[in-house]
Amino acid sequence: MPKPNTSRLDREIQLTTRKLEAVRNQEMWPLTGSERRAVLRALAGGSYKVVRGKARRAPNASSKPCGRRSRPG
């Protein structure tokens, strides 16, 4: 059986990998218009929640000082 031609798939994987790396470096150029709008919408929603004080804290964040542990009892 002949070997399947995967060059088109490989090219798409490389393009997607480059796009993800650029986005991780906080670059917006590789995104399409709809992707940019989605990112900006999420960013604006998160900023609004932070300003209003409704943002969720990280699960491992605590209000206690870092050096002390409370003991049960």
mmCIF file of the N, C-alpha and C atoms, coordinates in Angstrom:
data_MODEL
# 
_entry.id   MODEL 
# 
loop_
_atom_site.group_PDB 
_atom_site.id 
_atom_site.type_symbol 
_atom_site.label_atom_id 
_atom_site.label_alt_id 
_atom_site.label_comp_id 
_atom_site.label_asym_id 
_atom_site.label_entity_id 
_atom_site.label_seq_id 
_atom_site.pdbx_PDB_ins_code 
_atom_site.Cartn_x 
_atom_site.Cartn_y 
_atom_site.Cartn_z 
_atom_site.occupancy 
_atom_site.B_iso_or_equiv 
_atom_site.pdbx_formal_charge 
_atom_site.auth_seq_id 
_atom_site.auth_comp_id 
_atom_site.auth_asym_id 
_atom_site.auth_atom_id 
_atom_site.pdbx_PDB_model_num 
ATOM 1   N N  . MET A 1 1  ? 0.833   -1.179 0.000  1.00 0.00 ? 1  MET A N  1 
ATOM 2   C CA . MET A 1 1  ? 0.000   0.000  0.000  1.00 0.00 ? 1  MET A CA 1 
ATOM 3   C C  . MET A 1 1  ? 0.882   1.248  0.000  1.00 0.00 ? 1  MET A C  1 
ATOM 4   N N  . PRO A 1 2  ? 0.449   2.261  -0.715 1.00 0.00 ? 2  PRO A N  1 
ATOM 5   C CA . PRO A 1 2  ? 1.257   3.487  -0.743 1.00 0.00 ? 2  PRO A CA 1 
ATOM 6   C C  . PRO A 1 2  ? 1.172   4.239  0.579  1.00 0.00 ? 2  PRO A C  1 
ATOM 7   N N  . LYS A 1 3  ? 2.206   4.971  0.861  1.00 0.00 ? 3  LYS A N  1 
ATOM 8   C CA . LYS A 1 3  ? 2.266   5.765  2.087  1.00 0.00 ? 3  LYS A CA 1 
ATOM 9   C C  . LYS A 1 3  ? 1.311   6.964  1.955  1.00 0.00 ? 3  LYS A C  1 
ATOM 10  N N  . PRO A 1 4  ? 0.513   7.250  2.962  1.00 0.00 ? 4  PRO A N  1 
ATOM 11  C CA . PRO A 1 4  ? -0.427  8.360  2.843  1.00 0.00 ? 4  PRO A CA 1 
ATOM 12  C C  . PRO A 1 4  ? 0.304   9.709  2.788  1.00 0.00 ? 4  PRO A C  1 
ATOM 13  N N  . ASN A 1 5  ? -0.263  10.626 2.027  1.00 0.00 ? 5  ASN A N  1 
ATOM 14  C CA . ASN A 1 5  ? 0.320   11.951 1.888  1.00 0.00 ? 5  ASN A CA 1 
ATOM 15  C C  . ASN A 1 5  ? -0.167  12.833 3.037  1.00 0.00 ? 5  ASN A C  1 
ATOM 16  N N  . THR A 1 6  ? 0.724   13.146 3.946  1.00 0.00 ? 6  THR A N  1 
ATOM 17  C CA . THR A 1 6  ? 0.345   13.923 5.121  1.00 0.00 ? 6  THR A CA 1 
ATOM 18  C C  . THR A 1 6  ? 0.965   15.314 5.110  1.00 0.00 ? 6  THR A C  1 
ATOM 19  N N  . SER A 1 7  ? 1.464   15.758 3.986  1.00 0.00 ? 7  SER A N  1 
ATOM 20  C CA . SER A 1 7  ? 2.146   17.050 3.948  1.00 0.00 ? 7  SER A CA 1 
ATOM 21  C C  . SER A 1 7  ? 1.194   18.200 4.261  1.00 0.00 ? 7  SER A C  1 
ATOM 22  N N  . ARG A 1 8  ? -0.041  18.130 3.804  1.00 0.00 ? 8  ARG A N  1 
ATOM 23  C CA . ARG A 1 8  ? -1.003  19.195 4.084  1.00 0.00 ? 8  ARG A CA 1 
ATOM 24  C C  . ARG A 1 8  ? -1.310  19.256 5.582  1.00 0.00 ? 8  ARG A C  1 
ATOM 25  N N  . LEU A 1 9  ? -1.474  18.104 6.172  1.00 0.00 ? 9  LEU A N  1 
ATOM 26  C CA . LEU A 1 9  ? -1.731  18.036 7.608  1.00 0.00 ? 9  LEU A CA 1 
ATOM 27  C C  . LEU A 1 9  ? -0.521  18.532 8.409  1.00 0.00 ? 9  LEU A C  1 
ATOM 28  N N  . ASP A 1 10 ? 0.677   18.145 7.987  1.00 0.00 ? 10 ASP A N  1 
ATOM 29  C CA . ASP A 1 10 ? 1.897   18.603 8.657  1.00 0.00 ? 10 ASP A CA 1 
ATOM 30  C C  . ASP A 1 10 ? 2.022   20.126 8.585  1.00 0.00 ? 10 ASP A C  1 
ATOM 31  N N  . ARG A 1 11 ? 1.672   20.712 7.442  1.00 0.00 ? 11 ARG A N  1 
ATOM 32  C CA . ARG A 1 11 ? 1.749   22.163 7.273  1.00 0.00 ? 11 ARG A CA 1 
ATOM 33  C C  . ARG A 1 11 ? 0.771   22.860 8.232  1.00 0.00 ? 11 ARG A C  1 
ATOM 34  N N  . GLU A 1 12 ? -0.426  22.342 8.359  1.00 0.00 ? 12 GLU A N  1 
ATOM 35  C CA . GLU A 1 12 ? -1.410  22.925 9.274  1.00 0.00 ? 12 GLU A CA 1 
ATOM 36  C C  . GLU A 1 12 ? -0.940  22.830 10.722 1.00 0.00 ? 12 GLU A C  1 
ATOM 37  N N  . ILE A 1 13 ? -0.327  21.708 11.066 1.00 0.00 ? 13 ILE A N  1 
ATOM 38  C CA . ILE A 1 13 ? 0.203   21.543 12.429 1.00 0.00 ? 13 ILE A CA 1 
ATOM 39  C C  . ILE A 1 13 ? 1.296   22.562 12.701 1.00 0.00 ? 13 ILE A C  1 
ATOM 40  N N  . GLN A 1 14 ? 2.184   22.791 11.742 1.00 0.00 ? 14 GLN A N  1 
ATOM 41  C CA . GLN A 1 14 ? 3.251   23.773 11.916 1.00 0.00 ? 14 GLN A CA 1 
ATOM 42  C C  . GLN A 1 14 ? 2.692   25.187 12.055 1.00 0.00 ? 14 GLN A C  1 
ATOM 43  N N  . LEU A 1 15 ? 1.690   25.533 11.233 1.00 0.00 ? 15 LEU A N  1 
ATOM 44  C CA . LEU A 1 15 ? 1.080   26.858 11.319 1.00 0.00 ? 15 LEU A CA 1 
ATOM 45  C C  . LEU A 1 15 ? 0.404   27.068 12.671 1.00 0.00 ? 15 LEU A C  1 
ATOM 46  N N  . THR A 1 16 ? -0.295  26.052 13.131 1.00 0.00 ? 16 THR A N  1 
ATOM 47  C CA . THR A 1 16 ? -0.976  26.152 14.415 1.00 0.00 ? 16 THR A CA 1 
ATOM 48  C C  . THR A 1 16 ? 0.024   26.259 15.555 1.00 0.00 ? 16 THR A C  1 
ATOM 49  N N  . THR A 1 17 ? 1.116   25.521 15.467 1.00 0.00 ? 17 THR A N  1 
ATOM 50  C CA . THR A 1 17 ? 2.159   25.589 16.490 1.00 0.00 ? 17 THR A CA 1 
ATOM 51  C C  . THR A 1 17 ? 2.776   26.983 16.550 1.00 0.00 ? 17 THR A C  1 
ATOM 52  N N  . ARG A 1 18 ? 3.052   27.563 15.383 1.00 0.00 ? 18 ARG A N  1 
ATOM 53  C CA . ARG A 1 18 ? 3.609   28.925 15.339 1.00 0.00 ? 18 ARG A CA 1 
ATOM 54  C C  . ARG A 1 18 ? 2.624   29.933 15.921 1.00 0.00 ? 18 ARG A C  1 
ATOM 55  N N  . LYS A 1 19 ? 1.351   29.754 15.603 1.00 0.00 ? 19 LYS A N  1 
ATOM 56  C CA . LYS A 1 19 ? 0.308   30.648 16.105 1.00 0.00 ? 19 LYS A CA 1 
ATOM 57  C C  . LYS A 1 19 ? 0.226   30.572 17.627 1.00 0.00 ? 19 LYS A C  1 
ATOM 58  N N  . LEU A 1 20 ? 0.241   29.369 18.178 1.00 0.00 ? 20 LEU A N  1 
ATOM 59  C CA . LEU A 1 20 ? 0.169   29.210 19.631 1.00 0.00 ? 20 LEU A CA 1 
ATOM 60  C C  . LEU A 1 20 ? 1.380   29.815 20.333 1.00 0.00 ? 20 LEU A C  1 
ATOM 61  N N  . GLU A 1 21 ? 2.555   29.641 19.760 1.00 0.00 ? 21 GLU A N  1 
ATOM 62  C CA . GLU A 1 21 ? 3.757   30.218 20.349 1.00 0.00 ? 21 GLU A CA 1 
ATOM 63  C C  . GLU A 1 21 ? 3.677   31.738 20.360 1.00 0.00 ? 21 GLU A C  1 
ATOM 64  N N  . ALA A 1 22 ? 3.192   32.329 19.270 1.00 0.00 ? 22 ALA A N  1 
ATOM 65  C CA . ALA A 1 22 ? 3.070   33.785 19.201 1.00 0.00 ? 22 ALA A CA 1 
ATOM 66  C C  . ALA A 1 22 ? 2.074   34.288 20.235 1.00 0.00 ? 22 ALA A C  1 
ATOM 67  N N  . VAL A 1 23 ? 0.966   33.584 20.402 1.00 0.00 ? 23 VAL A N  1 
ATOM 68  C CA . VAL A 1 23 ? -0.042  33.997 21.383 1.00 0.00 ? 23 VAL A CA 1 
ATOM 69  C C  . VAL A 1 23 ? 0.512   33.862 22.795 1.00 0.00 ? 23 VAL A C  1 
ATOM 70  N N  . ARG A 1 24 ? 1.291   32.834 23.056 1.00 0.00 ? 24 ARG A N  1 
ATOM 71  C CA . ARG A 1 24 ? 1.919   32.687 24.377 1.00 0.00 ? 24 ARG A CA 1 
ATOM 72  C C  . ARG A 1 24 ? 2.864   33.841 24.670 1.00 0.00 ? 24 ARG A C  1 
ATOM 73  N N  . ASN A 1 25 ? 3.448   34.421 23.615 1.00 0.00 ? 25 ASN A N  1 
ATOM 74  C CA . ASN A 1 25 ? 4.341   35.571 23.765 1.00 0.00 ? 25 ASN A CA 1 
ATOM 75  C C  . ASN A 1 25 ? 3.561   36.885 23.730 1.00 0.00 ? 25 ASN A C  1 
ATOM 76  N N  . GLN A 1 26 ? 2.252   36.812 23.873 1.00 0.00 ? 26 GLN A N  1 
ATOM 77  C CA . GLN A 1 26 ? 1.350   37.952 23.915 1.00 0.00 ? 26 GLN A CA 1 
ATOM 78  C C  . GLN A 1 26 ? 1.373   38.762 22.628 1.00 0.00 ? 26 GLN A C  1 
ATOM 79  N N  . GLU A 1 27 ? 1.471   38.093 21.511 1.00 0.00 ? 27 GLU A N  1 
ATOM 80  C CA . GLU A 1 27 ? 1.397   38.735 20.209 1.00 0.00 ? 27 GLU A CA 1 
ATOM 81  C C  . GLU A 1 27 ? 0.025   38.441 19.615 1.00 0.00 ? 27 GLU A C  1 
ATOM 82  N N  . MET A 1 28 ? -0.599  39.460 19.024 1.00 0.00 ? 28 MET A N  1 
ATOM 83  C CA . MET A 1 28 ? -1.943  39.288 18.484 1.00 0.00 ? 28 MET A CA 1 
ATOM 84  C C  . MET A 1 28 ? -1.944  39.090 16.968 1.00 0.00 ? 28 MET A C  1 
ATOM 85  N N  . TRP A 1 29 ? -0.816  39.249 16.300 1.00 0.00 ? 29 TRP A N  1 
ATOM 86  C CA . TRP A 1 29 ? -0.811  39.218 14.844 1.00 0.00 ? 29 TRP A CA 1 
ATOM 87  C C  . TRP A 1 29 ? -1.291  37.913 14.233 1.00 0.00 ? 29 TRP A C  1 
ATOM 88  N N  . PRO A 1 30 ? -1.052  36.748 14.836 1.00 0.00 ? 30 PRO A N  1 
ATOM 89  C CA . PRO A 1 30 ? -1.457  35.531 14.124 1.00 0.00 ? 30 PRO A CA 1 
ATOM 90  C C  . PRO A 1 30 ? -2.948  35.227 14.221 1.00 0.00 ? 30 PRO A C  1 
ATOM 91  N N  . LEU A 1 31 ? -3.674  35.944 15.073 1.00 0.00 ? 31 LEU A N  1 
ATOM 92  C CA . LEU A 1 31 ? -5.077  35.625 15.286 1.00 0.00 ? 31 LEU A CA 1 
ATOM 93  C C  . LEU A 1 31 ? -5.947  36.192 14.165 1.00 0.00 ? 31 LEU A C  1 
ATOM 94  N N  . THR A 1 32 ? -7.016  35.485 13.868 1.00 0.00 ? 32 THR A N  1 
ATOM 95  C CA . THR A 1 32 ? -7.997  35.990 12.916 1.00 0.00 ? 32 THR A CA 1 
ATOM 96  C C  . THR A 1 32 ? -8.868  37.020 13.631 1.00 0.00 ? 32 THR A C  1 
ATOM 97  N N  . GLY A 1 33 ? -9.687  37.709 12.874 1.00 0.00 ? 33 GLY A N  1 
ATOM 98  C CA . GLY A 1 33 ? -10.535 38.744 13.456 1.00 0.00 ? 33 GLY A CA 1 
ATOM 99  C C  . GLY A 1 33 ? -11.459 38.203 14.525 1.00 0.00 ? 33 GLY A C  1 
ATOM 100 N N  . SER A 1 34 ? -12.086 37.064 14.276 1.00 0.00 ? 34 SER A N  1 
ATOM 101 C CA . SER A 1 34 ? -13.008 36.510 15.266 1.00 0.00 ? 34 SER A CA 1 
ATOM 102 C C  . SER A 1 34 ? -12.262 36.042 16.511 1.00 0.00 ? 34 SER A C  1 
ATOM 103 N N  . GLU A 1 35 ? -11.048 35.509 16.339 1.00 0.00 ? 35 GLU A N  1 
ATOM 104 C CA . GLU A 1 35 ? -10.254 35.083 17.498 1.00 0.00 ? 35 GLU A CA 1 
ATOM 105 C C  . GLU A 1 35 ? -9.829  36.297 18.329 1.00 0.00 ? 35 GLU A C  1 
ATOM 106 N N  . ARG A 1 36 ? -9.450  37.393 17.647 1.00 0.00 ? 36 ARG A N  1 
ATOM 107 C CA . ARG A 1 36 ? -9.082  38.613 18.369 1.00 0.00 ? 36 ARG A CA 1 
ATOM 108 C C  . ARG A 1 36 ? -10.254 39.146 19.186 1.00 0.00 ? 36 ARG A C  1 
ATOM 109 N N  . ARG A 1 37 ? -11.430 39.169 18.568 1.00 0.00 ? 37 ARG A N  1 
ATOM 110 C CA . ARG A 1 37 ? -12.609 39.655 19.283 1.00 0.00 ? 37 ARG A CA 1 
ATOM 111 C C  . ARG A 1 37 ? -12.905 38.796 20.504 1.00 0.00 ? 37 ARG A C  1 
ATOM 112 N N  . ALA A 1 38 ? -12.755 37.485 20.359 1.00 0.00 ? 38 ALA A N  1 
ATOM 113 C CA . ALA A 1 38 ? -13.013 36.586 21.485 1.00 0.00 ? 38 ALA A CA 1 
ATOM 114 C C  . ALA A 1 38 ? -12.025 36.838 22.620 1.00 0.00 ? 38 ALA A C  1 
ATOM 115 N N  . VAL A 1 39 ? -10.750 37.028 22.288 1.00 0.00 ? 39 VAL A N  1 
ATOM 116 C CA . VAL A 1 39 ? -9.736  37.283 23.315 1.00 0.00 ? 39 VAL A CA 1 
ATOM 117 C C  . VAL A 1 39 ? -10.014 38.612 24.011 1.00 0.00 ? 39 VAL A C  1 
ATOM 118 N N  . LEU A 1 40 ? -10.315 39.643 23.234 1.00 0.00 ? 40 LEU A N  1 
ATOM 119 C CA . LEU A 1 40 ? -10.562 40.957 23.820 1.00 0.00 ? 40 LEU A CA 1 
ATOM 120 C C  . LEU A 1 40 ? -11.839 40.967 24.651 1.00 0.00 ? 40 LEU A C  1 
ATOM 121 N N  . ARG A 1 41 ? -12.845 40.222 24.214 1.00 0.00 ? 41 ARG A N  1 
ATOM 122 C CA . ARG A 1 41 ? -14.090 40.133 24.979 1.00 0.00 ? 41 ARG A CA 1 
ATOM 123 C C  . ARG A 1 41 ? -13.831 39.459 26.330 1.00 0.00 ? 41 ARG A C  1 
ATOM 124 N N  . ALA A 1 42 ? -13.048 38.385 26.328 1.00 0.00 ? 42 ALA A N  1 
ATOM 125 C CA . ALA A 1 42 ? -12.722 37.690 27.577 1.00 0.00 ? 42 ALA A CA 1 
ATOM 126 C C  . ALA A 1 42 ? -11.877 38.583 28.483 1.00 0.00 ? 42 ALA A C  1 
ATOM 127 N N  . LEU A 1 43 ? -10.959 39.318 27.890 1.00 0.00 ? 43 LEU A N  1 
ATOM 128 C CA . LEU A 1 43 ? -10.107 40.221 28.662 1.00 0.00 ? 43 LEU A CA 1 
ATOM 129 C C  . LEU A 1 43 ? -10.944 41.333 29.294 1.00 0.00 ? 43 LEU A C  1 
ATOM 130 N N  . ALA A 1 44 ? -11.853 41.910 28.529 1.00 0.00 ? 44 ALA A N  1 
ATOM 131 C CA . ALA A 1 44 ? -12.701 42.978 29.055 1.00 0.00 ? 44 ALA A CA 1 
ATOM 132 C C  . ALA A 1 44 ? -13.614 42.446 30.151 1.00 0.00 ? 44 ALA A C  1 
ATOM 133 N N  . GLY A 1 45 ? -14.166 41.258 29.976 1.00 0.00 ? 45 GLY A N  1 
ATOM 134 C CA . GLY A 1 45 ? -15.030 40.676 31.001 1.00 0.00 ? 45 GLY A CA 1 
ATOM 135 C C  . GLY A 1 45 ? -14.281 40.413 32.286 1.00 0.00 ? 45 GLY A C  1 
ATOM 136 N N  . GLY A 1 46 ? -13.072 39.910 32.181 1.00 0.00 ? 46 GLY A N  1 
ATOM 137 C CA . GLY A 1 46 ? -12.257 39.660 33.372 1.00 0.00 ? 46 GLY A CA 1 
ATOM 138 C C  . GLY A 1 46 ? -11.878 40.947 34.071 1.00 0.00 ? 46 GLY A C  1 
ATOM 139 N N  . SER A 1 47 ? -11.535 41.982 33.311 1.00 0.00 ? 47 SER A N  1 
ATOM 140 C CA . SER A 1 47 ? -11.182 43.273 33.900 1.00 0.00 ? 47 SER A CA 1 
ATOM 141 C C  . SER A 1 47 ? -12.370 43.871 34.624 1.00 0.00 ? 47 SER A C  1 
ATOM 142 N N  . TYR A 1 48 ? -13.540 43.751 34.044 1.00 0.00 ? 48 TYR A N  1 
ATOM 143 C CA . TYR A 1 48 ? -14.758 44.288 34.666 1.00 0.00 ? 48 TYR A CA 1 
ATOM 144 C C  . TYR A 1 48 ? -15.022 43.593 36.000 1.00 0.00 ? 48 TYR A C  1 
ATOM 145 N N  . LYS A 1 49 ? -14.857 42.292 36.033 1.00 0.00 ? 49 LYS A N  1 
ATOM 146 C CA . LYS A 1 49 ? -15.082 41.550 37.274 1.00 0.00 ? 49 LYS A CA 1 
ATOM 147 C C  . LYS A 1 49 ? -14.075 41.943 38.348 1.00 0.00 ? 49 LYS A C  1 
ATOM 148 N N  . VAL A 1 50 ? -12.839 42.168 37.953 1.00 0.00 ? 50 VAL A N  1 
ATOM 149 C CA . VAL A 1 50 ? -11.824 42.561 38.926 1.00 0.00 ? 50 VAL A CA 1 
ATOM 150 C C  . VAL A 1 50 ? -12.164 43.925 39.509 1.00 0.00 ? 50 VAL A C  1 
ATOM 151 N N  . VAL A 1 51 ? -12.569 44.866 38.663 1.00 0.00 ? 51 VAL A N  1 
ATOM 152 C CA . VAL A 1 51 ? -12.906 46.208 39.132 1.00 0.00 ? 51 VAL A CA 1 
ATOM 153 C C  . VAL A 1 51 ? -14.118 46.163 40.055 1.00 0.00 ? 51 VAL A C  1 
ATOM 154 N N  . ARG A 1 52 ? -15.096 45.339 39.724 1.00 0.00 ? 52 ARG A N  1 
ATOM 155 C CA . ARG A 1 52 ? -16.308 45.233 40.542 1.00 0.00 ? 52 ARG A CA 1 
ATOM 156 C C  . ARG A 1 52 ? -16.098 44.380 41.791 1.00 0.00 ? 52 ARG A C  1 
ATOM 157 N N  . GLY A 1 53 ? -14.953 43.722 41.890 1.00 0.00 ? 53 GLY A N  1 
ATOM 158 C CA . GLY A 1 53 ? -14.662 42.900 43.058 1.00 0.00 ? 53 GLY A CA 1 
ATOM 159 C C  . GLY A 1 53 ? -15.343 41.544 43.027 1.00 0.00 ? 53 GLY A C  1 
ATOM 160 N N  . LYS A 1 54 ? -15.687 41.066 41.846 1.00 0.00 ? 54 LYS A N  1 
ATOM 161 C CA . LYS A 1 54 ? -16.378 39.785 41.738 1.00 0.00 ? 54 LYS A CA 1 
ATOM 162 C C  . LYS A 1 54 ? -15.496 38.705 41.125 1.00 0.00 ? 54 LYS A C  1 
ATOM 163 N N  . ALA A 1 55 ? -14.219 38.984 41.026 1.00 0.00 ? 55 ALA A N  1 
ATOM 164 C CA . ALA A 1 55 ? -13.311 37.994 40.451 1.00 0.00 ? 55 ALA A CA 1 
ATOM 165 C C  . ALA A 1 55 ? -13.096 36.875 41.456 1.00 0.00 ? 55 ALA A C  1 
ATOM 166 N N  . ARG A 1 56 ? -12.992 35.661 40.965 1.00 0.00 ? 56 ARG A N  1 
ATOM 167 C CA . ARG A 1 56 ? -12.731 34.519 41.838 1.00 0.00 ? 56 ARG A CA 1 
ATOM 168 C C  . ARG A 1 56 ? -11.260 34.456 42.152 1.00 0.00 ? 56 ARG A C  1 
ATOM 169 N N  . ARG A 1 57 ? -10.966 34.098 43.380 1.00 0.00 ? 57 ARG A N  1 
ATOM 170 C CA . ARG A 1 57 ? -9.569  33.951 43.765 1.00 0.00 ? 57 ARG A CA 1 
ATOM 171 C C  . ARG A 1 57 ? -9.043  32.616 43.286 1.00 0.00 ? 57 ARG A C  1 
ATOM 172 N N  . ALA A 1 58 ? -7.754  32.540 43.173 1.00 0.00 ? 58 ALA A N  1 
ATOM 173 C CA . ALA A 1 58 ? -7.119  31.284 42.796 1.00 0.00 ? 58 ALA A CA 1 
ATOM 174 C C  . ALA A 1 58 ? -7.394  30.246 43.879 1.00 0.00 ? 58 ALA A C  1 
ATOM 175 N N  . PRO A 1 59 ? -7.542  28.980 43.516 1.00 0.00 ? 59 PRO A N  1 
ATOM 176 C CA . PRO A 1 59 ? -7.882  27.961 44.510 1.00 0.00 ? 59 PRO A CA 1 
ATOM 177 C C  . PRO A 1 59 ? -6.837  27.785 45.598 1.00 0.00 ? 59 PRO A C  1 
ATOM 178 N N  . ASN A 1 60 ? -5.578  28.081 45.328 1.00 0.00 ? 60 ASN A N  1 
ATOM 179 C CA . ASN A 1 60 ? -4.544  27.887 46.344 1.00 0.00 ? 60 ASN A CA 1 
ATOM 180 C C  . ASN A 1 60 ? -4.216  29.185 47.085 1.00 0.00 ? 60 ASN A C  1 
ATOM 181 N N  . ALA A 1 61 ? -4.935  30.263 46.804 1.00 0.00 ? 61 ALA A N  1 
ATOM 182 C CA . ALA A 1 61 ? -4.674  31.527 47.490 1.00 0.00 ? 61 ALA A CA 1 
ATOM 183 C C  . ALA A 1 61 ? -5.344  31.507 48.863 1.00 0.00 ? 61 ALA A C  1 
ATOM 184 N N  . SER A 1 62 ? -4.675  32.056 49.838 1.00 0.00 ? 62 SER A N  1 
ATOM 185 C CA . SER A 1 62 ? -5.271  32.136 51.167 1.00 0.00 ? 62 SER A CA 1 
ATOM 186 C C  . SER A 1 62 ? -5.076  33.540 51.696 1.00 0.00 ? 62 SER A C  1 
ATOM 187 N N  . SER A 1 63 ? -5.915  33.909 52.641 1.00 0.00 ? 63 SER A N  1 
ATOM 188 C CA . SER A 1 63 ? -5.812  35.241 53.231 1.00 0.00 ? 63 SER A CA 1 
ATOM 189 C C  . SER A 1 63 ? -4.840  35.256 54.393 1.00 0.00 ? 63 SER A C  1 
ATOM 190 N N  . LYS A 1 64 ? -4.329  34.105 54.782 1.00 0.00 ? 64 LYS A N  1 
ATOM 191 C CA . LYS A 1 64 ? -3.401  34.015 55.898 1.00 0.00 ? 64 LYS A CA 1 
ATOM 192 C C  . LYS A 1 64 ? -1.982  34.303 55.414 1.00 0.00 ? 64 LYS A C  1 
ATOM 193 N N  . PRO A 1 65 ? -1.124  34.791 56.306 1.00 0.00 ? 65 PRO A N  1 
ATOM 194 C CA . PRO A 1 65 ? 0.275   34.999 55.926 1.00 0.00 ? 65 PRO A CA 1 
ATOM 195 C C  . PRO A 1 65 ? 0.929   33.677 55.514 1.00 0.00 ? 65 PRO A C  1 
ATOM 196 N N  . CYS A 1 66 ? 1.891   33.763 54.662 1.00 0.00 ? 66 CYS A N  1 
ATOM 197 C CA . CYS A 1 66 ? 2.501   32.564 54.099 1.00 0.00 ? 66 CYS A CA 1 
ATOM 198 C C  . CYS A 1 66 ? 3.240   31.711 55.128 1.00 0.00 ? 66 CYS A C  1 
ATOM 199 N N  . GLY A 1 67 ? 3.844   32.319 56.136 1.00 0.00 ? 67 GLY A N  1 
ATOM 200 C CA . GLY A 1 67 ? 4.686   31.561 57.047 1.00 0.00 ? 67 GLY A CA 1 
ATOM 201 C C  . GLY A 1 67 ? 3.954   30.830 58.143 1.00 0.00 ? 67 GLY A C  1 
ATOM 202 N N  . ARG A 1 68 ? 2.656   31.038 58.306 1.00 0.00 ? 68 ARG A N  1 
ATOM 203 C CA . ARG A 1 68 ? 1.939   30.432 59.432 1.00 0.00 ? 68 ARG A CA 1 
ATOM 204 C C  . ARG A 1 68 ? 0.934   29.411 58.956 1.00 0.00 ? 68 ARG A C  1 
ATOM 205 N N  . ARG A 1 69 ? 0.816   28.381 59.738 1.00 0.00 ? 69 ARG A N  1 
ATOM 206 C CA . ARG A 1 69 ? -0.191  27.353 59.467 1.00 0.00 ? 69 ARG A CA 1 
ATOM 207 C C  . ARG A 1 69 ? -1.114  27.268 60.666 1.00 0.00 ? 69 ARG A C  1 
ATOM 208 N N  . SER A 1 70 ? -2.398  27.174 60.412 1.00 0.00 ? 70 SER A N  1 
ATOM 209 C CA . SER A 1 70 ? -3.323  27.050 61.557 1.00 0.00 ? 70 SER A CA 1 
ATOM 210 C C  . SER A 1 70 ? -3.421  25.582 61.954 1.00 0.00 ? 70 SER A C  1 
ATOM 211 N N  . ARG A 1 71 ? -3.474  25.363 63.243 1.00 0.00 ? 71 ARG A N  1 
ATOM 212 C CA . ARG A 1 71 ? -3.590  24.005 63.753 1.00 0.00 ? 71 ARG A CA 1 
ATOM 213 C C  . ARG A 1 71 ? -5.024  23.728 64.143 1.00 0.00 ? 71 ARG A C  1 
ATOM 214 N N  . PRO A 1 72 ? -5.519  22.550 63.832 1.00 0.00 ? 72 PRO A N  1 
ATOM 215 C CA . PRO A 1 72 ? -6.887  22.240 64.236 1.00 0.00 ? 72 PRO A CA 1 
ATOM 216 C C  . PRO A 1 72 ? -6.983  22.088 65.751 1.00 0.00 ? 72 PRO A C  1 
ATOM 217 N N  . GLY A 1 73 ? -8.114  22.457 66.313 1.00 0.00 ? 73 GLY A N  1 
ATOM 218 C CA . GLY A 1 73 ? -8.303  22.190 67.713 1.00 0.00 ? 73 GLY A CA 1 
ATOM 219 C C  . GLY A 1 73 ? -8.496  23.375 68.488 1.00 0.00 ? 73 GLY A C  1 
# 
